[in-house]
Amino acid sequence: MPMQLRGYQESAVSSIIPWLRENPGQNGLVVMATGTGKSYVMAEFMRRTLEKWPDTRIICATHVADLVDSNYKELKNIWPKAPAGVYSAGLKSRDTNAPIIFAGIQSIYNRAYDFQKCNILLVDEAHTISREGKSRWGQFIKDMLVINPRMRIIGFTATEFRLDSGNLIGGEDALFHGVIYEYGLLEAVQDGYLCEIIPKSMATKIDMSAVGKTKGEYKQGEMDRAVDQEAITKAAIKELMEYGHDRKTWMLFCTSVKHCQHVCEEIRSYGISCEVVTGETSQAERERIYAALKNGSLRSVCSVAVMTTGTNIPNIDLIGGLRPTASAGLLVQMAGRGTRLSPGKKNCLYLDWAGNIANHGPLDKIRGRDRSKPGDGIPPMKECPNCSAIVFAGIRICPDCSHEFPPPEPKINAIADNVAMLSTQKILEEITVEDVQYHIHEKKGKKPCLRVEYYDSGYNGYREWIHFEILGNPRIRAANWWRLRTDLQLPNKTADAFELVKHLKVPGKITVDVGPKYPEIVAYDFSGCQQEEVLLDWDNLSE
């Protein structure tokens, strides 16, 4: 019995074959946010394809054994009689004959000729494919195309870009040529299929200014030295206890195995259960830990590298970002661990000690860089205070005089602040108004309006434009703005309004959404005028 797909999943499945027909010889991407059911789409596509064309051979490959196993089980769940097998050393299975093969690239990269025929290669987590022809993916795909030059490749990913090479469909050497279907994080949240991520930029800041990069990502050793410091760990976990006390299940991303252990020990010192999952953790131990997280017997887990993809623990409602990254894709993957829905879960809190959200911007607006516009490639530098030599910022020992540079000091602010994780989220700040100024604003070819400028104690200005002479919503907005401040009759002309501004009430505070490029005033507090704070709902105003 075919499974009942969600609307967007059905659209994704039904888009693949028409796209392949319309784009002969090309390979396409299906881009779906983490937690929206890529495995269902792949499984249903395979079922429909094999039932219509029984002689088709499909290989579904990915980079980790966990995903190989879960993708195979997903197909069997919706199609118990599926003619499918598994080729994975980690799963101790080496099937080469089934019409559908689920495989790990580490196991099959040099085994193409064992499989022979392949009509369609499905790649889960397609952003893991490097452009380098000598990579495991490159070798396997090259060999499979020798066997069958007409083989088509369909990639599935939540992030259609790589750190080292930008967008997966950009450049002459790109493996993929277009997007077949896309269903993003913001759409899924708005449609109610994923929960919202609430970001929090923490008071404890990790200073990465002295850390160099290689292939676009922070150098591992330098990053670990900058982050894995006792002062940072203690301050960060103290904040975790403050913000996470009412959260059910925590997942923290760290920089190394040792960093994971240090963070785990600090969490346990507060009496909170915590485990560590790294590349060194056995498959059986991982499954035990995942099960404990799901059933609530384990509160938190610290991870490095292995839990960024393919981990399905819906009740995670707090993500701890202790791992800085220059990779927007990695950020999306880490944050995506907390977007799944779970009973009683309203949202997921993302604690951003590493400043990743501020550096990369809202998750739904992240795109891969244009490969035709490389960065300047200049690493950060510093001066040795002993011999004045100019050296790379990440160096701990001066190569000229052997001076030892101190490790970077953690930056701990008095309070935390907020950033936006989705482009639709507001970042609200309450501003105490010290002064208000009014001006007639005129622009050639436009009707004049009243420009209102609110200033705080630091004389930072926040502006709004009130249109008395433009009919429709601008006039309705002006009418409501005017009524908040005076009982005088609403003027028809901006000049008349300007003559009356001395009679207007002045809010003691305003609330400003500082997320947009130009800050937007969203609320007024007239409590000093014996008037309650007024929230602005411009979509439901009436004149």
Residue, then its C-alpha position, 0 to 999 in steps of 0.5 A: m500500500p503506497m504511503q500517503l505523502r505530504g503535498y510537497q513530498e508528492s510534488a518532489v517525487s512527481s517532479i523528478i522523471p519530467w525533469l530528467r526527460e526535459n533535461p537529457g544528459q543532466n543531473g539534478l538536485v532535490v533540495m529539502a530542509t532537514g526534517t522534511g522527509k527526504s528519505y520518504v521522497m527517495a523511497e517513493f520515487m524508487r517504488r514508483t520507478l521499479e513498479k513502472w520500469p522493473d528492469t531499472r537498477i538504482i543505487c542509493a549511496t551516502h557517506v555514513a552507515d547510519l543513513v544507509d541503514s535508515n534509508y533502507k529501512e524507510l523503503k522497506n517500511i513503505w514497500p515491504k517487498a522491495p527488491a532491495g539490498v545493502y552494501s556497507a562494510g559498517l553494516k556487514s552486508r555486501d549485496t551487489n545483485a538486488p535491483i535497488i542497492f543502498a550503499g556507503i561510498q567508503s565501501i563501494y568507491n572502488r567497487a563499481y565493476d562489482f555492480q555493473k549496471c546502474n541506471i540511476l544513482l541517488v545521492d543522499e546528502a549530496h553536498t558531501i560530494s567534492r568537485e575533486g575527481k580523485s575523491r571517492w565520489g569522483q572515482f565511483i561516479k567516473d567508473m559507473l559512467v564508463i559502464n553506463p554513460r547514460m546513468r543519471i544522478i539525482g542528489f538529495t540535500a538540505t544545503e545545495f552548496r559546499l564550503d570549498s566549492g560553493n553552489l553545487i550547480g555552479g561552475e563548468d565542472a559541476l556534477f549537478h546542472g539544476v534544481i529539480y525541486e526545492y522546499g526550504l526551511l522557512e516554508a516548512v516552518q510556516d506550513g507547520y511541518l518543522c518547528e521554529i528555531i529561536p536563536k540566542s547570541m550568548a554573553t560568552k563570545i569565542d574570539m576567532s580573529a586569530v584563527g586561520k583558514t584552510k579551504g575556507e574552513y577554520k584550521q582544526g588545531e587553531m580553532d580547538r585552541a581558541v575554543d577549548q579553554e576552561a574559562i570559555t567552557k565554564a562560562a558557556i555551561k553556566e549560561l546553558m544552565e540558565y537558558g536550558h533549565d526548561r528544555k527537555t533534550w540538549m545537543l551541543f556541537c564541539t570542536s574536538v573529542k577532548h573539547c567534547q569531554h571537557v564540555c561533558e564533564e562541566i555539564r555533569s558537574y551540575g548534576i545533568s546527565c550527558e554523553v559524548v558521541t564522536g567518530e570514535t564511538s561504536q555503532a552500538e554505543r551510538e544507538r544506545i545513546y540515541a535511544a536514551l535521548k529519545n526516551g528521556s533517560l539522557r538529558s544531553v549529548c556532546s558531539v563532534a562531526v558525526m551528528t550533523t547529518g542523519t540523526n533523527i531525534p525529534n525531541i531535541d529542543l536545545i542546540g548548543g553552538l560551541r563549534p565555530t564554522a565558516s561553512a554555512g552548510l555545516l551551520v544549517q546541518m547543525a541547526g537542523r537537528g532541532t527542527r523536527l516536531s515532537p509532542g509538547k515541543k513548541n520550538c528549538l532554542y539555539l545558543d550561539w556562543a560561536g557567533n555563527i548566525a551573526n556571521h552567516g545570516p538567517l538560515d533560509k537566506i543562506r546560499g553558496r558562494d559564487r565560485s567566480k568570485p573567490g575571496d582574497g585568500i589573505p590570512p590574518m596576521k599579527e606582530c610579535p611584541n618581542c622581535s616585531a616579526i609579522v607572523f600568521a595570527g594563529i601561530r603560538i610560537c614566533p618562528d624568529c625569536s621563539h616568543e610564546f603568544p598567549p592563548p586568546e582571551p574569551k570575551i564575556n559580555a555582561i548580557a546576551d543579545n539576540v540574532a535572527m535565525l529565519s528572515t521572518q523573525k523579528i529582533l526587537e530592542e526597546i529604546t528609551v526616547e530622549d528626543v523627537q524631531y520632526h521634518i517635512h520630507e520632500k522627494k522630487g516627483k513624490k508627495p511630501c511626508l512627515r519624517v519623525e526621528y527618535y533619539d536615544s541617550g547615545y543620540n542614535g536615531y530611529r526614523e519613520w515616515i508618515h504619509f498624510e497625502i497618499l490615499g489607501n494604507p499610507r493614509i490609514r497608517a497616518a490616521n492611526w499614528w496621529r490618533l495615538r498622539t492627539d485628539l486634534q483633527l487628522p490633517n490632510k496635508t503634511a505641512d498642516a501636520f508639521e504645524l501641529v507637532k508641538h501638540l503631539k504626545v511623545p512616547g517614552k519608549i519605542t520598540v524597534d525591529v533591528g533585523p532589517k537593513y533599515p530598523e523598523i519601529v513596531a511599538y510605542d510606549f506612552s506610559g509616561c502620558q498615562q497611555e498603555e504601550v501600543l503594538l502596531d499591526w499595520d495589516n489590520l488598521s482602519e481609518 
